[in-house]
Amino acid sequence: MSRRCRAGRLTAMKLLALGAAVAALALLPGTASADELPTFGFTDCPAPPANADPGTWRCEAFVSQGKLTIGGQAIPLGELRLTFSEGKVNGQYAQVFGALRHEPVRVPGLAGTTLQLRYGGYSDFQGNDERRGELDIYAELRHPLLRKGCSVGTAAAPLHSVVHDDPAVPPTVISRNPPTFHFGVVDPALALPATQGCGPLGEFVDRKLGLPSPAEFHQTTYVQYKQL
């Protein structure tokens, strides 16, 4: 075999190896591919205020996977969907909450019990150097033996969550058109009170969940923007 042929084969092998290395990098934590994207929904997008500055408003649709950890017990929260709109009014930043949607999930250690997160009436998604955002929520607990209205936090006295960027899931640009991103957030100090309105079994539920207690809330999120 000539030197030219051998050199050509070596070059081809190096290119194949480089391609394999690039493909492997795409699978490392902190990256995400378009193949993994969920379906985004914008039907809950709130309209801009009547006095909104034209051309400045967009809707953000979040699709997340969450986990709540109380002591050493993890409660997978499954999928959470959240929407809000943001823009400017008279040159100043403004935002309008849309909706938080969460299907009930089973609570480990409490057979037949489900947990469903609800919006608590306050949100602020304007991030800064100290945190990514804030959201008030409460958790409804359901079981045939628990009273209707059993919850951790209430609509009148919700849990206040302040989330920060999660270094384990750094922000990743998925697409520029439409703008789509992937990132993680964590609230390391979510204070959970004892249950309320659960009836005679409330204390039993508190013991099983270890309430009241500090907790950690983790969330990995895909978000897509739509101009309004």
C-alpha positions as CSV (number, residue, x, y, z in Angstrom):
1,M,0.0,0.0,0.0
2,S,1.4,3.4,-0.9
3,R,2.1,6.1,1.7
4,R,-0.6,8.3,0.2
5,C,-3.2,5.6,0.7
6,R,-2.1,4.9,4.3
7,A,-2.2,8.6,5.0
8,G,-5.7,8.9,3.6
9,R,-6.9,6.0,5.7
10,L,-5.4,7.5,8.9
11,T,-7.0,10.9,8.1
12,A,-10.4,9.2,7.7
13,M,-10.0,7.3,10.9
14,K,-9.1,10.5,12.8
15,L,-12.2,12.2,11.4
16,L,-14.4,9.3,12.5
17,A,-12.8,9.4,16.0
18,L,-13.4,13.1,16.2
19,G,-17.1,12.7,15.1
20,A,-17.5,10.0,17.9
21,A,-16.0,12.3,20.5
22,V,-18.4,15.2,19.5
23,A,-21.3,12.8,19.7
24,A,-20.2,11.7,23.2
25,L,-20.0,15.3,24.3
26,A,-23.6,15.9,23.3
27,L,-24.6,13.3,25.9
28,L,-22.8,14.9,28.8
29,P,-24.8,16.5,31.6
30,G,-25.7,20.1,31.0
31,T,-26.6,19.5,27.3
32,A,-29.9,18.6,25.7
33,S,-31.0,17.8,22.2
34,A,-34.1,18.7,20.2
35,D,-35.1,15.1,20.3
36,E,-35.8,15.4,24.0
37,L,-38.1,18.4,23.7
38,P,-41.6,18.2,25.3
39,T,-44.6,19.6,23.6
40,F,-45.1,23.2,24.6
41,G,-48.6,24.7,25.1
42,F,-49.5,28.4,25.0
43,T,-53.2,28.2,25.5
44,D,-52.8,29.5,29.1
45,C,-50.8,32.6,28.1
46,P,-52.4,35.7,29.6
47,A,-52.9,38.6,27.3
48,P,-50.8,41.7,27.8
49,P,-52.4,44.6,29.8
50,A,-54.4,47.1,27.9
51,N,-51.6,49.7,28.5
52,A,-48.7,47.4,27.5
53,D,-45.9,48.8,25.4
54,P,-46.5,47.4,21.9
55,G,-44.1,44.7,20.7
56,T,-42.4,44.1,24.1
57,W,-44.5,41.2,25.4
58,R,-43.9,37.5,25.1
59,C,-45.3,34.4,26.7
60,E,-43.0,31.8,28.4
61,A,-44.2,28.2,28.6
62,F,-42.3,26.0,31.1
63,V,-42.4,22.1,31.1
64,S,-40.6,20.8,34.2
65,Q,-39.8,17.6,36.1
66,G,-39.8,18.2,39.9
67,K,-38.7,16.5,43.0
68,L,-39.5,17.4,46.7
69,T,-37.1,16.0,49.3
70,I,-38.2,16.0,53.0
71,G,-35.4,14.7,55.2
72,G,-34.1,11.7,53.4
73,Q,-37.4,11.0,51.6
74,A,-37.8,12.0,48.0
75,I,-41.3,12.6,46.4
76,P,-41.1,12.6,42.6
77,L,-43.5,15.3,41.4
78,G,-43.6,14.3,37.8
79,E,-44.4,17.0,35.2
80,L,-45.3,20.6,36.0
81,R,-46.5,23.1,33.4
82,L,-46.4,26.8,34.0
83,T,-47.0,29.9,31.8
84,F,-46.7,33.6,32.3
85,S,-46.3,36.7,30.1
86,E,-43.8,39.5,30.5
87,G,-43.0,42.8,28.8
88,K,-43.1,46.5,29.5
89,V,-45.7,49.0,30.6
90,N,-44.8,52.6,30.2
91,G,-41.2,51.5,29.8
92,Q,-41.1,49.5,33.0
93,Y,-40.9,45.7,33.4
94,A,-44.2,43.9,34.1
95,Q,-45.5,40.4,34.2
96,V,-48.8,38.5,34.3
97,F,-49.2,35.0,35.7
98,G,-51.0,32.5,33.5
99,A,-51.4,29.0,35.0
100,L,-49.7,26.2,37.0
101,R,-50.8,22.7,35.9
102,H,-49.8,19.6,37.9
103,E,-51.4,16.2,37.8
104,P,-51.7,14.3,41.2
105,V,-48.8,12.1,42.0
106,R,-48.5,9.2,44.6
107,V,-46.9,9.9,47.9
108,P,-44.3,7.3,48.9
109,G,-45.0,5.7,52.2
110,L,-48.7,6.7,52.3
111,A,-50.5,4.1,50.3
112,G,-53.4,5.5,48.2
113,T,-52.4,9.1,48.9
114,T,-51.8,11.6,46.2
115,L,-50.2,15.1,46.2
116,Q,-51.1,17.9,43.7
117,L,-49.4,21.3,43.6
118,R,-51.5,24.5,43.3
119,Y,-50.7,28.1,42.6
120,G,-50.7,30.2,45.8
121,G,-51.4,33.6,44.3
122,Y,-47.9,35.2,44.0
123,S,-45.1,34.9,41.5
124,D,-42.1,36.9,40.4
125,F,-40.0,35.5,37.5
126,Q,-37.7,38.5,37.0
127,G,-34.4,36.9,37.8
128,N,-31.5,38.6,39.3
129,D,-28.0,37.8,40.7
130,E,-29.5,36.4,43.9
131,R,-32.3,34.1,42.6
132,R,-34.0,32.8,39.5
133,G,-37.5,33.6,40.7
134,E,-40.2,33.2,43.4
135,L,-43.5,31.4,43.5
136,D,-46.2,30.8,46.1
137,I,-47.7,27.2,46.1
138,Y,-49.5,24.8,48.3
139,A,-50.0,21.0,48.1
140,E,-53.3,19.3,48.2
141,L,-53.3,15.8,49.7
142,R,-56.1,13.3,48.8
143,H,-57.0,9.9,50.3
144,P,-60.4,8.4,50.9
145,L,-59.8,8.6,54.7
146,L,-58.5,12.2,54.6
147,R,-60.9,15.2,54.8
148,K,-61.5,17.2,51.6
149,G,-59.2,20.2,51.8
150,C,-56.3,18.4,53.4
151,S,-53.1,20.3,52.4
152,V,-49.6,21.4,53.2
153,G,-49.9,25.1,53.0
154,T,-53.2,26.7,51.9
155,A,-54.4,29.3,49.3
156,A,-54.6,31.8,52.2
157,A,-51.2,30.8,53.7
158,P,-49.1,29.3,50.8
159,L,-45.6,28.0,50.8
160,H,-43.1,30.6,49.5
161,S,-40.5,29.1,47.2
162,V,-37.4,31.0,46.1
163,V,-35.5,29.1,43.4
164,H,-31.8,29.5,42.4
165,D,-29.8,28.2,39.5
166,D,-28.8,24.6,39.9
167,P,-25.1,24.2,39.1
168,A,-25.7,20.5,38.2
169,V,-28.0,21.6,35.3
170,P,-26.5,24.7,33.8
171,P,-28.6,26.7,31.2
172,T,-28.4,25.3,27.7
173,V,-29.6,26.9,24.5
174,I,-31.7,24.4,22.5
175,S,-33.0,26.6,19.7
176,R,-32.8,30.3,18.7
177,N,-36.0,30.0,16.6
178,P,-38.2,29.5,18.4
179,P,-36.3,30.5,21.5
180,T,-36.0,27.3,23.6
181,F,-33.8,26.7,26.7
182,H,-33.1,24.0,29.3
183,F,-31.9,24.6,32.9
184,G,-32.3,23.5,36.5
185,V,-33.4,25.3,39.6
186,V,-33.3,24.4,43.3
187,D,-34.9,25.8,46.4
188,P,-32.7,24.4,49.2
189,A,-34.7,26.0,52.1
190,L,-38.4,25.4,51.4
191,A,-40.2,25.5,54.8
192,L,-43.0,23.0,55.0
193,P,-45.5,23.3,57.9
194,A,-47.7,20.6,59.3
195,T,-50.7,19.5,57.3
196,Q,-54.0,21.4,57.7
197,G,-57.6,20.3,57.3
198,C,-56.9,16.6,57.2
199,G,-59.1,15.4,60.0
200,P,-58.2,12.8,62.7
201,L,-55.4,11.3,60.5
202,G,-53.6,14.6,60.1
203,E,-51.0,13.8,62.8
204,F,-50.4,10.4,61.3
205,V,-49.7,12.0,57.9
206,D,-47.4,14.5,59.6
207,R,-45.4,11.7,61.2
208,K,-45.1,9.8,58.0
209,L,-43.9,12.8,56.1
210,G,-41.8,14.2,58.9
211,L,-43.7,17.5,59.0
212,P,-43.2,20.3,59.9
213,S,-39.7,20.3,58.3
214,P,-37.3,22.1,56.0
215,A,-37.3,20.6,52.5
216,E,-35.5,20.9,49.1
217,F,-37.3,21.4,45.8
218,H,-35.5,20.5,42.6
219,Q,-36.7,21.2,39.1
220,T,-35.3,20.6,35.6
221,T,-37.1,22.8,33.0
222,Y,-37.5,23.3,29.3
223,V,-38.9,26.7,28.4
224,Q,-40.0,28.2,25.1
225,Y,-40.9,31.8,24.2
226,K,-43.7,33.1,22.0
227,Q,-44.0,36.7,21.0
228,L,-47.4,38.3,21.8
